[in-house]
Amino acid sequence: MQFKKRKLLKIIFKYVFVFISSVILLIGLLFLLIYFGVFGPLPDKNALSAISNEESSLVFSSDSILIGKYFAQNRTNINWEQVPVHLKRALIATEDKRFFNHKGYDNRSYFRVLLKSILLGDKSGGGGSTLTQQLVKNLYGRDDFGFLSLPVNKIKEIIIASRIEDVYTKEELLLLYLNSVPFGEDVYGVESAAHRYFNKPASELKIEESAVLVGMLKANTYFNPLLNPENSLARRNLVLNLMGKEHYLTAESSDSLRKLPLKLNYENLNLKAPAGYFVYQVKKKTMELLDSIKTKTGKGYNLEKDGLKIYTTLNMQVQELSSEAVKNHLVVMQKLLDKELESSRIKKQWYNKQKQDARAYDKDTLKREVKLFDWEGIQPKNISKFDSLWHYYKMLNASVLITNPKNGAVITWIGGNHFRTLPFDMVLSHRQIASAFKPVLYATALETGITPCSYLENKENKYPGYEDWEPQNFDHASTPDSTVALWYALAYSMNLPTVDLYFKVGRENLINTCNKLNFPHFTDDAPSNALGTLDLSLYEIVRAYGSFANQGQMNELFMINKITDADGNTLYIRESTEPAKVFSTETSQMITAILQEVINQGTGAEIRSHYGIRAELAGKTGTAQTYSDAWFIAYTPDLVIGTWVGARTPDVHFYSGNGSGSSLALPIVANVIREIEKNSELRKKYLTPFALPNDVYSFLKCEPFFQNGIKGFLNRLFNRNAKKDDDTQDSVKNEKNKRGVKSFFKKLFKSNK
């Protein structure tokens, strides 16, 4: 019996020996085949020494805030000194505690995996890959070799890991790993991960935050602190425990840190895009500049891989104030518009038209869960196809552009409600400019010698040469027996005197001014152009108003101050350029003085009466025909702020005064300026006084209205005011009160509303 057992054991041992020998032989053969490149070439030491991680290019605001990235892989490299000691220790304690003792592979780990993980089935035994092998996998990935994929890739990683250890120091390898390791959500490297989950650079991470990031390396999604906070917390505490076991933390510190709650400050620029429209425009301009650099130097740069740093003009503080002003106002106005659209049956008519135009298979009305943007965020809603289309069709949109007229720097750029959902940039969209165009005509008139005290006709006329066009004032009032002063006509945005002025100035003079302002060329000679029936963009009109703010000189707008490479070497720095002379200093000052009256008593008076803003401002409202487009532009010597509000198509609009520039656009500008005025630093920087010569305001001595004929002569002879309609009477009374004692005390004791 014992003889048979011995014989059986010999046979088993023989077969086991043959099996193990065969496996070793096959592994050795496989190793040689891999080593000599049968499964693909392996990088030599020269190739390994040239390793450089792709790196995102970063976009910074003028107040040093990261506002955007351009990348193939979302990675930002950092140097050894920027990595906290506790982050290095957390990584070593968790992933490779013998990192500083092996040469790229760890035989003890392989035996542990064989014994515990494979033979005993203990899944908690851990993996056998060293940090160096993981680095190789991050850098070169893994190929598909069918059933041989795992052994071939593992052997490849061992060979390359042993080579790379001869090229780099342990510190350099650890840094390469930290700069290349994926953290999920298309985030690579610890610096990008620190910004994503904690909104701070890696150098400022706390111990428990480093433990969270290191914990994610085992399984990016399962241990994602945003998606699976409970899993992340447990994994973080395991990392802290391992740091204690390796004596990187005292027992007391490890215990106290494990008791802390999981705290995130999640910041995803790709989703939130607080300056998305601006960052997109910066990308286009940067590509142009890089092409120019390549032409001059012969050296090309990849914006998505070379880690460039783009320093822009955007002030993120003002950008956020503007975004908040847009949101708060449109939330209110959208509800009012919805009510008007419901009552006007526009919605029902639109639905009927869509169903008639739709193809047969598009006519279903089934409700589905769709993610839609509204001012509460991106919300999943159970909604039909037509309802989702209507949601965006009737949506009010707003764009805001703020610039520095002295040099053309863009301070704020909001192209719409939400960049990711609604990427079309309304700053560049051409819409009917309305009365916001009038200062251009009036400035042209001043350039030709017409004065602010020149009187213009304020009576209704029919123009046979222009299809019997019959313009009217906004309030439908006119004074056929009297004329109105030029300054007053602009301050109150009167249409009839503006048309009269157009014929006095002449089409050619106006076109010449428009060309100087780089407006799109228009060919027709319709006098309605004087009232702003042509289409302009917010970009073009804000740039033009910069010439009024800057003593008649217009600067081209720019967004980029400087571009550097990944090492900080300057590739581009903006040089100052000479502005274009559009108007004389006297004309720009006179227009500014008149547009101050717009703010103080004219169509923009709510800036004072409702919002209580005290800063010196000049500005102009604009309301397109049928209320389809609302505009307001205001400025100081150091700031031009413009806003446009409307739907994506002019077909959707208010049917009441809610759609006027003073109701729909002005409040956004007013709220931004009010917040700037509250901030002493911003107020000092942007809300500077005009300091115009006193004689510029001499036009205020001109009577707003001049009555014609015998009656007017007698009234002037006896120093009596001509009788005017109610609106005109009130306007003149307000003007006199403004200049009188009553106005002085009213201003002195006026409270903010």
C-alpha positions in Angstrom: 0.0 0.0 0.0 2.8 2.4 1.0 4.6 1.4 -2.2 1.6 2.3 -4.3 1.3 5.7 -2.5 5.0 6.5 -3.1 4.7 5.5 -6.7 1.6 7.7 -7.1 3.3 10.7 -5.4 6.3 10.3 -7.7 4.0 10.3 -10.8 2.2 13.4 -9.5 5.5 15.1 -8.6 6.8 14.2 -12.1 3.8 15.7 -13.8 3.8 18.8 -11.6 7.5 19.2 -12.3 6.9 18.9 -16.0 4.0 21.3 -15.8 5.9 23.9 -13.8 9.0 23.5 -16.1 6.8 23.8 -19.1 5.2 27.0 -17.7 8.6 28.4 -16.9 9.9 27.5 -20.3 6.8 29.0 -22.0 7.1 32.2 -19.9 10.8 32.4 -20.7 10.1 31.9 -24.4 7.3 34.4 -24.2 9.7 36.8 -22.4 12.3 36.4 -25.2 9.8 36.9 -27.9 8.5 40.1 -26.2 12.0 41.3 -25.5 13.1 41.0 -29.1 10.0 42.8 -30.3 7.9 40.0 -31.8 4.8 41.5 -30.0 5.8 45.1 -31.0 8.8 47.3 -30.4 9.8 48.3 -26.8 11.0 51.8 -26.1 14.8 52.0 -25.5 16.5 54.2 -23.1 16.7 57.1 -25.6 12.9 57.0 -26.1 12.3 56.7 -22.4 14.5 59.7 -21.6 12.4 61.8 -24.0 9.1 61.1 -22.2 6.9 64.1 -21.8 3.3 64.0 -20.7 0.7 65.8 -22.9 -0.4 68.9 -20.9 -3.5 71.0 -21.0 -3.2 74.7 -22.0 -4.6 76.9 -19.3 -6.6 80.1 -19.6 -6.4 82.7 -16.8 -8.4 85.8 -16.1 -6.8 89.1 -15.3 -7.4 88.5 -11.6 -5.5 85.2 -11.9 -8.4 82.7 -11.8 -8.3 79.6 -14.0 -11.2 80.0 -16.3 -10.6 77.4 -19.0 -8.5 74.6 -20.5 -7.8 73.3 -23.9 -6.7 69.6 -24.0 -6.6 66.3 -25.7 -6.2 64.9 -22.1 -7.1 67.0 -19.2 -3.7 67.2 -17.5 -1.6 69.9 -15.8 2.0 69.0 -14.9 3.6 70.1 -11.7 7.1 69.9 -10.3 8.4 67.9 -7.3 8.3 70.9 -4.9 4.6 71.4 -5.6 3.7 67.9 -4.4 2.9 67.8 -0.7 4.9 65.3 1.3 1.8 63.7 2.7 0.5 63.1 -0.8 3.7 61.2 -1.7 3.5 59.2 1.5 -0.1 58.3 1.0 0.6 57.1 -2.5 3.6 54.9 -1.4 1.8 53.5 1.6 -1.2 52.5 -0.5 0.2 51.5 -3.9 3.9 50.5 -3.4 5.4 50.6 0.0 8.8 49.2 -1.2 8.9 51.7 -4.1 12.3 53.0 -3.0 13.8 49.5 -2.7 13.0 47.7 -6.0 14.2 48.2 -9.5 10.8 48.5 -11.2 9.3 45.1 -10.3 8.8 43.5 -7.0 9.2 39.7 -6.7 7.7 39.7 -3.2 4.5 41.1 -4.6 4.4 38.5 -7.3 4.7 35.7 -4.7 2.0 37.4 -2.6 -0.3 37.5 -5.6 0.4 33.9 -6.4 -0.2 32.7 -2.9 -3.0 34.9 -1.5 -4.9 36.1 -4.6 -4.6 33.1 -6.9 -4.2 30.0 -4.7 -6.1 31.2 -1.6 -8.6 33.3 -3.5 -8.1 36.4 -1.2 -9.1 39.4 -3.3 -7.8 41.8 -0.6 -4.3 40.5 -1.1 -3.6 43.4 -3.5 -2.0 43.6 -7.0 1.5 42.8 -8.0 2.2 45.9 -10.1 4.7 48.4 -8.8 4.2 52.2 -9.2 6.8 52.0 -12.0 4.8 49.4 -13.8 1.6 51.4 -13.3 3.4 54.4 -14.7 4.4 52.4 -17.8 0.8 51.3 -18.3 -0.4 55.0 -18.0 2.2 56.1 -20.5 2.0 53.3 -23.1 -1.4 51.7 -22.5 -2.1 48.0 -23.2 -2.5 46.3 -26.6 -4.9 43.5 -27.5 -3.2 40.1 -28.1 -6.2 37.9 -27.6 -5.9 35.3 -24.9 -2.2 36.3 -24.4 -3.1 39.9 -23.7 -2.6 39.8 -19.9 0.7 37.9 -19.8 2.2 39.8 -22.8 1.3 43.2 -21.4 2.5 42.3 -17.9 5.8 41.2 -19.2 6.1 44.3 -21.4 5.5 46.5 -18.4 8.2 44.6 -16.3 10.8 45.0 -19.1 10.0 48.7 -19.7 9.8 49.4 -15.9 13.3 47.9 -15.4 14.6 50.1 -18.2 12.9 53.3 -17.1 14.4 52.8 -13.6 17.8 53.2 -15.1 16.9 56.5 -16.8 15.1 58.3 -14.0 15.5 58.8 -10.3 12.8 57.5 -7.9 11.7 61.1 -7.3 11.4 61.7 -11.1 9.4 58.5 -11.5 7.0 59.4 -8.7 6.5 62.8 -10.3 5.9 61.3 -13.7 3.3 59.0 -12.2 1.5 61.7 -10.3 1.4 63.8 -13.5 0.0 61.0 -15.7 -2.3 58.9 -13.5 -6.0 59.0 -14.5 -8.6 60.1 -12.0 -11.8 59.5 -14.1 -14.0 62.1 -15.7 -11.3 62.7 -18.3 -9.0 64.0 -15.7 -5.3 63.1 -15.7 -2.6 64.0 -13.1 -3.0 65.0 -9.5 -3.0 68.7 -10.2 -6.1 68.5 -12.4 -7.7 66.2 -9.9 -7.1 68.6 -7.1 -8.8 71.4 -9.0 -11.7 69.1 -10.0 -12.6 67.7 -6.6 -11.3 70.4 -4.2 -11.0 73.5 -6.4 -7.4 74.1 -5.3 -3.8 73.3 -6.5 -2.3 70.1 -5.4 0.2 72.0 -3.2 -2.6 73.2 -1.0 -4.2 69.7 -0.4 -4.9 68.6 3.1 -3.8 65.1 4.3 -7.4 63.8 4.2 -7.9 65.3 0.7 -4.7 63.6 -0.6 -6.0 60.4 0.8 -9.2 60.8 -1.2 -7.3 61.2 -4.4 -5.0 58.3 -3.8 -8.0 56.2 -2.8 -9.5 56.9 -6.3 -6.6 55.2 -8.1 -7.9 51.7 -7.3 -11.2 52.3 -9.2 -11.9 55.8 -10.5 -15.7 55.5 -10.7 -16.3 53.2 -7.7 -14.3 55.5 -5.4 -15.3 58.8 -7.0 -16.2 61.1 -4.1 -18.9 62.9 -6.0 -20.7 59.8 -7.5 -20.0 57.4 -4.6 -19.2 59.4 -1.4 -19.7 56.4 0.9 -17.2 54.2 -1.0 -14.8 57.2 -1.3 -15.0 57.8 2.5 -14.3 54.2 3.3 -11.4 54.1 0.9 -10.0 57.4 2.2 -10.0 56.0 5.7 -8.2 52.8 4.5 -5.5 55.0 3.0 -5.1 57.0 6.2 -4.9 53.7 8.1 -2.1 52.4 5.8 -0.2 55.7 6.3 -0.4 55.1 10.0 0.9 51.5 9.6 3.9 52.9 7.7 4.5 55.4 10.4 3.7 58.4 8.1 1.0 59.4 10.6 0.8 58.9 14.3 -2.0 56.7 15.6 -3.7 59.7 17.0 -3.5 61.7 13.8 -4.8 58.8 11.8 -7.7 58.2 14.1 -8.7 61.9 14.1 -8.5 62.3 10.4 -10.6 59.2 9.8 -13.4 60.8 11.8 -13.6 63.9 9.5 -16.5 64.1 7.0 -15.9 63.9 3.3 -15.7 67.5 2.1 -15.6 68.4 -1.6 -15.4 71.7 -3.5 -16.2 70.2 -6.9 -15.4 72.4 -9.9 -15.8 71.2 -13.4 -15.0 74.0 -15.9 -16.2 71.9 -18.8 -19.7 71.7 -17.4 -20.1 75.0 -15.5 -18.1 77.1 -18.0 -18.4 80.4 -16.1 -16.7 82.2 -19.0 -17.4 79.6 -21.7 -18.2 82.0 -24.5 -15.1 84.1 -23.8 -12.8 81.0 -23.5 -14.1 79.8 -26.9 -13.3 83.1 -28.5 -9.9 83.1 -26.8 -9.2 79.7 -28.3 -9.9 81.0 -31.8 -7.6 84.0 -31.3 -4.9 81.9 -29.8 -4.8 79.6 -32.8 -4.4 82.6 -35.0 -1.5 83.9 -32.9 0.2 80.4 -32.8 0.0 80.3 -36.6 1.6 83.7 -36.7 4.4 82.6 -34.3 5.0 79.5 -36.5 5.3 81.7 -39.6 7.8 84.0 -37.9 9.9 81.4 -36.0 9.3 78.1 -37.7 8.3 76.5 -34.4 4.8 75.1 -34.0 2.8 74.6 -30.8 -0.1 72.3 -30.1 -2.7 74.1 -28.1 -4.2 70.9 -26.7 -0.9 69.2 -25.8 1.9 71.6 -25.1 0.7 73.2 -21.7 0.6 76.8 -22.8 -0.6 79.5 -20.5 -2.9 82.2 -21.9 -3.3 85.3 -19.8 -6.5 87.2 -20.7 -8.1 90.5 -20.0 -11.3 89.1 -18.4 -12.1 90.2 -14.9 -13.8 87.2 -13.3 -15.3 89.2 -10.5 -17.1 91.5 -12.9 -18.0 88.5 -15.1 -19.7 86.7 -12.1 -21.6 89.9 -11.2 -22.8 90.1 -14.8 -23.9 86.5 -14.9 -25.8 86.9 -11.7 -27.5 90.1 -13.0 -28.6 88.2 -16.2 -29.9 85.3 -14.3 -31.9 87.3 -11.7 -33.5 89.5 -14.3 -34.4 86.9 -16.9 -36.0 84.6 -14.3 -38.5 87.4 -13.7 -38.9 88.5 -17.3 -39.3 85.0 -18.7 -42.4 84.5 -16.5 -43.9 87.7 -17.8 -43.2 86.8 -21.4 -44.7 83.3 -21.0 -47.9 84.9 -19.8 -48.0 87.2 -22.8 -47.3 84.4 -25.2 -50.1 82.3 -23.7 -52.7 85.1 -23.9 -51.7 86.1 -27.4 -52.3 82.5 -28.7 -48.8 82.6 -30.2 -47.9 79.3 -28.5 -51.0 77.5 -29.9 -50.2 78.8 -33.4 -46.6 77.7 -33.2 -47.6 74.2 -32.1 -50.0 73.9 -35.0 -47.4 75.0 -37.5 -44.8 72.6 -36.1 -47.2 69.7 -36.4 -48.1 70.7 -40.0 -44.5 70.9 -41.0 -43.4 67.8 -39.2 -42.9 64.5 -41.1 -45.3 61.7 -40.2 -42.9 59.9 -37.8 -42.1 63.2 -36.1 -45.6 63.9 -35.1 -45.6 61.8 -31.9 -46.5 63.5 -28.7 -45.0 60.9 -26.3 -43.3 62.3 -23.3 -39.7 61.4 -22.6 -37.1 62.3 -20.1 -35.0 65.1 -21.6 -32.4 67.3 -20.0 -33.2 70.9 -20.6 -31.5 74.1 -19.5 -33.4 76.6 -17.3 -32.2 79.0 -14.7 -32.2 76.3 -12.0 -29.6 74.3 -14.0 -29.7 71.4 -16.4 -32.8 69.6 -15.3 -34.3 66.2 -16.4 -37.9 66.8 -17.5 -40.6 64.5 -18.7 -41.6 66.3 -21.8 -42.6 65.8 -25.5 -40.5 66.7 -28.5 -42.6 69.8 -29.4 -42.6 70.9 -25.7 -38.8 70.8 -25.7 -38.5 72.8 -28.9 -41.0 75.4 -27.6 -39.0 75.6 -24.4 -36.0 77.0 -26.2 -37.9 78.8 -28.9 -39.7 81.1 -26.4 -36.6 81.5 -24.1 -35.3 85.0 -23.5 -31.5 85.2 -24.0 -29.1 87.9 -22.9 -25.6 88.9 -23.8 -23.3 91.2 -22.0 -20.1 92.8 -23.1 -17.9 95.1 -20.9 -14.7 96.7 -22.2 -12.1 99.2 -21.3 -12.5 102.1 -23.8 -8.9 103.3 -23.2 -7.3 100.2 -24.6 -10.0 97.9 -25.9 -9.5 95.2 -23.2 -12.5 92.9 -22.8 -13.5 92.8 -19.1 -16.7 90.7 -19.4 -18.1 88.5 -22.2 -21.4 86.7 -21.8 -22.6 85.3 -25.1 -25.8 83.8 -23.9 -27.6 81.9 -21.1 -25.5 78.7 -21.0 -22.5 77.9 -23.2 -22.7 74.1 -23.2 -26.4 74.0 -24.0 -26.7 77.2 -26.1 -23.3 77.8 -27.7 -24.3 80.3 -30.3 -22.7 83.6 -29.2 -25.1 86.5 -29.1 -22.4 89.0 -28.5 -21.5 88.5 -32.2 -25.1 88.1 -33.5 -26.5 90.8 -35.7 -29.8 92.1 -34.5 -31.8 95.3 -35.1 -29.9 98.0 -33.2 -32.8 100.4 -32.8 -32.3 103.7 -30.9 -28.9 102.6 -29.6 -27.7 103.7 -33.1 -28.9 107.3 -32.7 -25.8 108.7 -31.0 -23.8 107.7 -34.1 -26.1 109.9 -36.2 -26.1 112.8 -33.7 -22.3 112.6 -33.4 -22.1 112.8 -37.2 -24.3 115.9 -37.1 -22.0 117.6 -34.6 -19.1 116.8 -36.8 -20.7 118.6 -39.7 -21.2 121.8 -37.6 -24.8 121.2 -36.4 -25.0 122.2 -32.7 -26.8 120.7 -29.7 -29.0 123.8 -29.7 -30.0 123.4 -33.3 -33.8 122.8 -33.6 -35.3 119.9 -35.4 -38.8 119.3 -36.7 -41.1 117.2 -34.4 -44.0 116.6 -36.7 -45.3 113.5 -38.5 -44.6 113.3 -42.2 -45.2 110.8 -45.0 -42.3 110.1 -47.3 -43.5 109.2 -50.8 -40.0 108.3 -52.0 -39.8 105.6 -49.3 -43.0 103.6 -49.8 -45.0 106.3 -47.9 -43.1 105.6 -44.7 -44.7 107.4 -41.7 -42.4 107.4 -38.7 -43.8 108.2 -35.2 -42.3 109.0 -31.8 -42.4 106.2 -29.3 -45.3 107.8 -27.4 -47.0 108.7 -30.7 -46.9 112.4 -29.7 -45.7 115.3 -31.9 -45.5 119.1 -31.8 -46.1 120.3 -35.4 -46.1 124.0 -34.3 -42.7 123.8 -32.6 -39.3 122.4 -33.0 -37.1 120.5 -30.5 -33.5 121.0 -29.6 -31.1 118.4 -30.8 -29.8 117.6 -27.3 -33.3 117.0 -26.0 -34.3 114.9 -29.0 -31.4 112.5 -28.3 -31.9 112.5 -24.5 -35.5 111.5 -25.0 -34.8 109.3 -28.0 -37.4 111.1 -30.2 -37.9 109.6 -33.6 -39.4 112.4 -35.7 -36.5 114.9 -35.0 -34.0 112.1 -35.6 -35.4 111.6 -39.1 -35.3 115.3 -39.8 -31.7 115.3 -38.6 -30.9 112.4 -41.0 -31.9 114.5 -44.0 -29.9 117.4 -42.7 -26.8 115.3 -42.2 -27.0 113.4 -45.4 -26.6 109.7 -46.1 -23.0 109.9 -47.3 -21.8 111.6 -44.1 -23.5 108.9 -42.0 -22.0 106.1 -44.1 -18.6 107.6 -43.7 -19.0 107.6 -39.9 -20.2 104.0 -40.0 -17.1 103.0 -42.0 -14.8 104.6 -39.5 -16.6 102.6 -36.8 -16.1 99.4 -38.8 -19.8 98.7 -39.0 -21.1 96.4 -41.7 -21.6 98.2 -44.9 -25.2 99.1 -45.8 -26.3 100.2 -49.3 -29.9 101.4 -49.1 -30.7 105.1 -48.4 -33.8 104.5 -46.3 -34.2 107.2 -43.7 -35.3 104.5 -41.3 -31.6 103.7 -40.9 -31.4 106.8 -38.7 -33.8 105.0 -36.2 -31.6 101.9 -36.1 -33.3 99.6 -38.5 -29.9 98.2 -39.6 -28.5 95.1 -37.9 -25.4 95.4 -35.6 -23.8 93.1 -33.0 -23.3 94.0 -29.4 -19.6 93.7 -30.1 -19.8 96.4 -32.8 -21.9 98.9 -30.9 -20.0 98.5 -27.6 -16.7 99.1 -29.5 -18.3 102.2 -31.1 -19.4 103.7 -27.8 -15.8 103.3 -26.7 -15.0 106.2 -29.0 -17.4 108.4 -27.1 -15.9 107.4 -23.8 -12.3 107.8 -25.1 -12.3 111.3 -26.5 -13.3 110.3 -30.0 -10.7 107.5 -30.4 -11.8 103.9 -30.9 -9.7 100.9 -29.9 -10.1 97.5 -31.4 -11.2 95.0 -28.7 -8.7 92.4 -27.5 -8.8 89.4 -25.1 -5.2 88.2 -24.7 -2.4 89.9 -22.9 0.3 87.2 -23.0 1.0 83.6 -23.9 3.8 81.5 -22.4 5.0 78.0 -23.0 4.9 75.2 -20.3 8.3 76.5 -19.0 7.1 80.1 -18.7 8.9 81.4 -21.8 7.0 84.2 -23.4 5.6 83.4 -26.8 3.4 86.4 -27.3 2.9 89.7 -25.4 0.4 92.2 -26.6 1.9 95.5 -27.7 -0.2 98.7 -27.4 -1.7 100.0 -30.7 -2.8 103.4 -31.8 -6.6 103.9 -31.6 -8.5 105.1 -34.7 -9.7 108.7 -34.6 -13.4 108.6 -35.3 -14.7 111.9 -33.8 -13.2 115.1 -32.6 -12.7 115.5 -28.8 -15.3 118.2 -28.8 -17.9 115.9 -30.5 -17.2 112.9 -28.1 -17.5 115.2 -25.1 -20.7 116.8 -26.3 -22.3 113.3 -27.0 -21.2 112.2 -23.6 -22.8 115.2 -22.0 -26.1 114.6 -23.8 -26.0 110.9 -23.0 -25.5 111.8 -19.3 -28.9 113.6 -19.6 -30.3 110.3 -20.9 -29.3 108.8 -17.5 -30.2 111.8 -15.4 -33.6 112.6 -16.8 -34.2 110.7 -20.1 -35.0 107.2 -21.2 -32.3 105.8 -18.8 -33.5 107.7 -15.8 -34.4 104.5 -13.8 -30.6 104.1 -13.2 -31.0 107.0 -10.8 -34.7 106.8 -9.7 -35.0 103.0 -9.2 -31.5 101.7 -8.7 -30.1 104.6 -6.8 -26.8 104.6 -8.7 -24.8 107.8 -8.1 -21.8 107.3 -10.4 -21.4 109.6 -13.4 -22.7 107.7 -16.4 -23.6 108.2 -20.0 -25.9 105.8 -21.8 -28.6 105.0 -24.3 -31.5 102.6 -24.5 -32.7 100.9 -27.7 -36.0 99.2 -28.5 -36.4 97.4 -31.8 -39.7 97.4 -33.7 -42.3 95.0 -32.1 -40.0 94.8 -29.0 -38.0 92.0 -30.7 -34.6 93.4 -29.4 -33.8 95.4 -26.3 -30.5 97.2 -25.8 -28.8 99.3 -23.2 -25.3 100.7 -23.3 -23.7 102.8 -20.6 -20.2 104.0 -20.1 -17.6 105.9 -18.0 -14.1 106.9 -19.1 -12.9 103.5 -18.0 -15.7 101.2 -18.8 -18.3 100.5 -21.5 -21.0 98.0 -20.6 -23.6 96.9 -23.1 -26.4 94.3 -23.0 -28.8 92.8 -25.5 -31.9 90.9 -24.6 -34.3 89.0 -26.9 -35.3 85.6 -28.1 -33.4 83.5 -30.6 -35.7 84.7 -33.3 -37.4 88.1 -33.6 -40.7 86.3 -34.0 -40.8 85.9 -30.2 -41.2 89.1 -28.2 -43.2 91.0 -25.7 -46.3 92.8 -26.8 -46.0 95.5 -24.1 -43.5 98.0 -22.7 -41.9 95.0 -20.8 -40.0 94.5 -24.0 -38.5 98.0 -24.1 -34.8 98.6 -23.6 -35.4 100.4 -20.4 -37.4 97.5 -19.0 -35.7 94.5 -20.5 -32.0 95.5 -20.9 -31.4 98.4 -18.6 -31.9 96.4 -15.4 -29.1 94.0 -16.2 -26.6 96.9 -16.7 -28.0 98.7 -13.6 -27.5 95.7 -11.4 -24.0 95.2 -12.6 -23.1 98.9 -12.0 -24.8 98.9 -8.6 -22.7 96.0 -7.5 -19.5 97.6 -8.9 -20.4 100.8 -7.0 -20.7 98.8 -3.7 -17.1 97.5 -4.1 -14.6 100.2 -3.3 -11.8 98.6 -5.4 -14.0 98.1 -8.5 -15.7 101.5 -8.1 -12.3 103.2 -8.1 -11.1 101.3 -11.1 -14.2 101.5 -13.4 -16.7 104.2 -12.2 -14.4 107.2 -12.8 -15.8 110.7 -13.4 -15.9 112.3 -16.9 -14.4 115.6 -15.7 -15.7 117.4 -18.8 -15.2 121.2 -19.2 -18.1 123.2 -17.8 -18.8 124.9 -21.2 -19.7 121.5 -22.7 -22.9 121.6 -20.7 -23.9 125.0 -22.0 -26.5 123.4 -24.2 -28.7 122.9 -21.1 -29.4 126.6 -21.3 -31.3 126.0 -24.6 -35.0 125.6 -24.3 -36.0 122.1 -25.2 -38.8 123.4 -27.5 -38.9 126.4 -29.8 -42.4 127.4 -31.0 -42.8 128.5 -34.6 -45.0 131.2 -36.1 -46.7 134.4 -34.7 -47.9 132.6 -31.5 -44.4 131.5 -30.8 -43.0 135.0 -31.4 -45.5 136.5 -29.0 -44.8 133.9 -26.3 -41.1 134.5 -26.6 -41.7 138.3 -26.6 -43.6 138.1 -23.3 -41.3 135.4 -22.0 -44.0 132.8 -21.8 -43.7 129.1 -22.5 -45.7 127.9 -25.5 -48.4 125.4 -24.7 -47.3 121.9 -25.2 -48.8 118.4 -25.0 -48.9 116.8 -21.5 -45.8 114.6 -22.1 -43.7 117.6 -23.4 -45.0 119.8 -20.5 -43.9 117.3 -17.9 -40.5 116.8 -19.6 -39.7 120.5 -19.6 -40.9 120.8 -16.0 -38.6 118.0 -15.0 -35.7 119.7 -16.8 -36.3 122.9 -14.9 -36.7 121.2 -11.6 -33.4 119.4 -12.2 -31.6 122.7 -12.5 -33.5 124.3 -9.6 -33.3 124.3 -5.9 -35.9 121.6 -5.5 -33.8 119.2 -7.5 -30.7 120.0 -5.4 -32.4 119.0 -2.2 -34.0 116.0 -3.8 -30.6 114.7 -4.9 -29.1 115.5 -1.6 -31.5 113.5 0.4 -32.5 110.9 -2.2 -32.5 107.4 -0.8 -31.7 104.3 -2.8 -34.6 102.2 -3.9 
